[in-house]
């Protein structure tokens, strides 16, 4: 060993490095645990019920957030809320209402006429 470096110094450096590595591992574990918890909560509350693609840049989404349903227009300019419903419906009723293309277009036409 070089002069001025004794074995106790090496032991202290190794212990300090192990301590810092342990802190980093604990921080990464805590962040993963916290992020996983947050993902579960948002995934259950927000859901895309149906998507209608108009062309390559435009589409319409029916989004369910809790008991609220929101009809959203998506374009390169951004998102536009077309319709919002606070009525609570069960999932089968929503699927029945929106399963037919004609029914969806009727809803879209009526709601778009309200906006004009």
N, C-alpha and C positions, 0 to 999 in steps of 0.2 A: 504494500500500500504506500501511496505517496505520503510524505511528511505532512502533518497537520490534520490528516483525516483518520479518525479512529473508528472502531467498530460501532460505538454507541451512536455516532453521527449517522452512519449508514442505516442503522436500525430505525432511528427517528425519521429519516427521509422516507424509508419504505413504509412505515406506519402512516405518515402524513399522506403519501400517495394513495395508499389503500383507503384511507378515510375520505379523501376527495373523490375517488372513484365510487365509493359507496354512496356518497351524497348525490352524485350525478345519476347513478342507477336508481336511487330512491325518488329523485325528482322526475325522471322519465316514467317510472312506474305510476307515480301519483298523477301525472298528466294524462297518461293513457286511461287510467281508471276514471278520472273525472270526465274526459271527453266521451268515453263509452257511455257513461251515465247520461250525459246531455243528449246524445244521439237517440237513445231509446225514447226519451220524452217527446222530442219533436217529431219523430217518425210516426208516433201514434196519433198526434193531434192534427197533422196536416197530410192530406192525401189527394192525389189527382184522380178524379173519378172517371173522366173521359177526355180524350183529345181528338179534335177534328183538324186535320191538316188542310188548309185552303190552297196553299202553294208552297214553294220551297222556303219562303221567308215569313209566311203568315200562318198562324194557327189559332185555334180557340180551345181553351181548357175549362173544364168544370172542376173546380177545386173545392174540397170539403175541409172545413176547419171547425172541428167540434161539431156543433149542430148547424153551422152556417154553411151555405153553398154559395160560391162566387163564380160567375162566368167571366173569364178573363180573355182578352184579345192580346195575342203576342205578335209583335212586328219588330223590324229592325230599329224602329224609333223607341221601343220600350213596351211596357205592359199597360193595358187599359182595362179597368174594371167595367164590364158591360152590364152586369146584373148581380144583385146580392139578395139572397133569400135567407131569412132567419127561421123559416119553418123547419121543424125537425121531422125528417122522414127516415124510415128505415132503409137499409141498403137495397133491398129487393124493389121497393117502390121507386127509388131513384133509377135503378137499372131498367125497370119497366118503362119509366117516363122517357128515358134517353136512349133506349136500345134501337129505336127506329130512326132512320135518317130523316124521314119526313117530320117526325115530331121535333127533333133537334133543330131542324131548319125553321120550323114554325116558331119555336121558342126564340131563336135568334132573331128572326124577322120582327116579331112583336117587340122584343126588348130593344133592338136597334132603332125601331120607329119611335120608341119612347124617348131615346136620347136626342133625336133630331128636333 
